[in-house]
Amino acid sequence: MSTSLHLLKSTKTSKPAKRLGRGPGSGKGKTSGRGHKGYLARSGSSKRLGFEGGQMQLMWRIPKLKGFKRPKINVDKIFEINLKNIEKYITDGKLTKVQLLEKKIIGKYDKVKILGDGEISAKVEVEVDGVTKSAREKIEKAGGNIIIIAKR
């Protein structure tokens, strides 16, 4: 048997909603499935969120966190560059924070620090927030110059 798209039927089947309070033959007559009297039989009644029938609620049973930790707002972000990777960032024999900011490598308030891992052979002028001792020695040995930016 060949099927066509216009003959396909939906596989989702849904039953019509049970009509409440329509006599004893409907199966949900008289009390409409709410039982006799009581709080939940009334109109507008609903259990509180988390109510467990009088049992101690889960949110009351679990231990609570005590104390408060202040979020670290004013922590400086330090962008670290190793000497072995420094060639990626150098333009015209210089490396400055302004260049890195224009290339969107660092943020406006980020600090830049040069680390001494690796070697450098080119003469480079570096203008950053910090340099390790080993990086300073290697840059100066290669004939470079280091300028440390004053703290803000």
VOGU-3710 file (C-alpha; in Angstrom, 3 decimals, decimal comma):
1> mstslhllks> 0,000/0,000/0,000  1,377/3,339/-1,034  0,933/6,276/1,368  0,727/9,891/0,417  1,589/12,833/2,600  -1,967/14,162/2,554  -3,239/10,872/4,008  -0,889/10,839/7,020  -2,534/11,401/10,404  -0,986/12,780/13,576
11> tktskpakrl> 0,306/10,187/16,022  -0,471/12,469/18,956  -3,778/11,554/20,495  -5,449/13,557/23,196  -8,512/12,771/25,215  -11,063/15,464/25,909  -10,965/16,858/29,457  -13,106/15,035/32,034  -16,242/17,093/32,645  -16,718/17,446/36,400
21> grgpgsgkgk> -20,037/17,698/38,264  -22,261/16,346/35,470  -24,134/13,667/37,428  -23,322/10,187/38,758  -23,015/8,607/35,296  -20,026/10,759/34,407  -17,807/9,196/37,085  -17,002/12,636/38,505  -20,393/13,728/39,728  -21,550/15,212/43,051
31> tsgrghkgyl> -18,216/16,124/44,747  -16,361/16,337/41,394  -13,400/14,296/42,648  -12,674/16,640/45,585  -13,948/14,369/48,350  -16,319/15,510/51,129  -15,942/18,919/52,798  -12,533/19,957/54,082  -10,168/22,697/52,950  -9,366/21,175/49,579
41> arsgsskrlg> -13,057/20,687/48,712  -13,643/24,462/48,791  -13,292/26,709/45,802  -10,100/28,755/45,702  -8,268/26,286/47,946  -4,731/25,190/47,130  -1,825/23,797/49,115  1,130/26,040/49,873  4,267/25,543/47,814  6,325/22,872/49,593
51> feggqmqlmw> 3,465/21,727/51,859  3,852/18,052/52,777  0,618/17,292/54,643  1,840/18,522/58,033  5,153/16,663/57,834  8,220/18,845/58,380  8,939/20,343/54,978  12,109/19,503/53,069  13,167/23,152/52,932  12,978/23,280/56,748
61> ripklkgfkr> 14,857/19,987/57,229  17,973/20,676/55,163  20,834/22,575/56,865  21,203/26,240/56,039  24,406/28,023/55,035  25,709/30,343/57,712  27,764/33,440/57,195  28,328/35,628/54,170  31,191/35,884/51,691  31,736/39,223/50,084
71> pkinvdkife> 32,161/38,906/46,309  35,615/39,853/45,032  34,826/42,985/43,042  38,092/44,903/42,986  40,434/42,034/42,157  42,779/42,992/39,318  42,835/40,675/36,314  46,418/40,042/35,270  47,163/39,051/31,677  50,392/37,033/31,751
81> inlkniekyi> 52,659/36,709/28,706  55,601/34,299/28,599  58,736/35,323/26,697  58,310/32,351/24,345  54,924/33,778/23,223  55,843/37,465/23,229  56,467/37,662/19,448  52,715/37,283/18,814  52,015/40,594/20,529  54,991/42,738/19,427
91> tdgkltkvql> 54,436/45,379/16,717  57,237/47,703/15,485  59,624/46,436/18,180  57,290/47,548/20,980  54,820/45,934/23,338  52,448/48,289/25,177  49,139/47,939/26,978  47,571/50,346/24,480  48,416/48,008/21,590  46,923/45,017/23,427
101> lekkiigkyd> 43,823/47,049/24,280  43,338/48,133/20,635  43,621/44,496/19,499  41,047/43,616/22,203  43,390/41,087/23,805  42,999/42,660/27,260  40,246/44,645/28,964  40,331/48,301/29,954  41,299/47,629/33,575  43,420/44,483/33,082
111> kvkilgdgei> 47,091/44,464/34,039  49,866/42,935/31,919  52,816/41,003/33,332  55,748/39,458/31,449  56,913/36,043/32,670  60,376/34,583/32,063  59,492/31,213/30,498  61,316/30,893/27,177  63,930/32,960/25,376  63,881/36,201/23,383
121> sakvevevdg> 66,399/37,201/20,757  64,861/40,399/19,337  65,420/43,842/20,835  62,043/44,937/22,203  60,683/47,890/24,183  58,139/46,708/26,765  55,673/48,995/28,581  53,635/46,906/31,042  52,499/46,692/34,684  54,940/44,013/35,839
131> vtksarekie> 57,920/41,893/34,849  59,512/38,941/36,654  63,232/39,048/37,488  64,111/36,344/34,967  62,121/38,060/32,204  63,784/41,401/32,988  67,246/39,844/32,748  66,497/38,114/29,436  64,954/41,239/27,824  67,846/43,469/28,934
141> kaggniiiia> 70,387/40,826/27,803  68,804/40,934/24,323  69,213/44,736/24,320  65,594/45,552/25,153  64,106/48,207/27,401  61,453/47,826/30,137  59,094/50,561/31,338  56,872/49,765/34,325  53,612/51,721/34,296  52,846/53,567/37,542
151> kr> 50,081/52,147/39,719  46,716/53,818/39,328
//
